[in-house]
Amino acid sequence: MEFNSVIAMLLVGAIAGWIAGKLMKGRGFGLFGNIIVGIVGAFLAGVIFPTLGFAVGGGVIASIFHATIGSVILLFVIGLVRRA
């Protein structure tokens, strides 16, 4: 993996984490925590969605969309675990 692709993945994850934090009010971890959740959510979305056959296309916008969905799901699951 090239250095540029790692930087792009981190930026997409950071944007997705910020968006997920805005969508899931009250379940976030602050700005930096949501960025970390976004990066992990982007990774999870990259692993899970292709196996399910879910794809919206290529490009940066599609990557941010996938990562945001993964981050929202991750924030939801973390919120459930924290309540238990």
C-alpha positions as CSV (number, residue, x, y, z in Angstrom):
1,M,0.0,0.0,0.0
2,E,1.4,3.4,-1.0
3,F,1.7,6.3,1.4
4,N,-0.7,8.4,-0.7
5,S,-3.5,5.7,-0.4
6,V,-3.0,5.5,3.4
7,I,-3.3,9.3,3.7
8,A,-6.5,9.2,1.5
9,M,-8.0,6.5,3.6
10,L,-7.3,8.4,6.8
11,L,-8.8,11.6,5.3
12,V,-11.9,9.7,4.1
13,G,-12.3,8.1,7.6
14,A,-11.9,11.4,9.3
15,I,-14.6,13.1,7.2
16,A,-16.9,10.1,7.6
17,G,-16.3,10.1,11.4
18,W,-17.2,13.8,11.6
19,I,-20.4,13.2,9.6
20,A,-21.3,10.2,11.7
21,G,-20.8,12.2,14.8
22,K,-23.2,14.9,13.5
23,L,-25.8,12.2,12.5
24,M,-25.6,10.3,15.8
25,K,-26.0,13.2,18.3
26,G,-25.4,12.0,21.8
27,R,-23.5,8.9,20.8
28,G,-20.3,10.4,19.7
29,F,-16.9,10.7,21.4
30,G,-16.0,14.2,20.6
31,L,-14.1,15.4,17.5
32,F,-11.0,13.2,17.8
33,G,-12.9,10.1,19.0
34,N,-15.3,10.4,16.1
35,I,-12.4,10.7,13.7
36,I,-11.0,7.4,15.1
37,V,-14.4,5.8,14.8
38,G,-14.6,7.0,11.2
39,I,-11.3,5.4,10.3
40,V,-12.4,2.1,11.9
41,G,-15.8,2.4,10.3
42,A,-14.2,3.0,6.9
43,F,-12.2,-0.1,7.3
44,L,-15.2,-2.2,8.4
45,A,-17.3,-0.8,5.5
46,G,-14.5,-1.7,3.1
47,V,-14.5,-5.3,4.4
48,I,-18.2,-5.9,5.0
49,F,-20.0,-4.1,2.2
50,P,-18.3,-5.8,-0.8
51,T,-19.1,-9.2,0.6
52,L,-22.7,-8.2,1.0
53,G,-22.8,-7.0,-2.6
54,F,-23.5,-3.4,-1.6
55,A,-21.8,-0.8,-3.8
56,V,-22.7,2.7,-4.9
57,G,-19.8,3.2,-7.2
58,G,-16.2,4.5,-7.2
59,G,-14.6,7.7,-6.3
60,V,-14.2,9.8,-3.2
61,I,-17.9,10.6,-2.6
62,A,-18.8,6.9,-2.7
63,S,-15.9,6.1,-0.3
64,I,-17.1,8.8,2.1
65,F,-20.7,7.4,1.8
66,H,-19.5,3.9,2.6
67,A,-17.3,5.0,5.4
68,T,-20.1,7.1,6.9
69,I,-22.5,4.2,6.9
70,G,-19.8,2.0,8.5
71,S,-19.1,4.7,11.1
72,V,-22.8,5.2,12.0
73,I,-23.2,1.4,12.5
74,L,-20.1,1.4,14.6
75,L,-21.3,4.3,16.8
76,F,-24.6,2.6,17.2
77,V,-23.0,-0.7,18.3
78,I,-20.6,1.2,20.7
79,G,-23.6,3.1,22.1
80,L,-25.4,-0.2,22.8
81,V,-22.4,-1.7,24.5
82,R,-21.8,1.4,26.6
83,R,-25.4,1.3,27.9
84,A,-25.2,-2.4,28.9
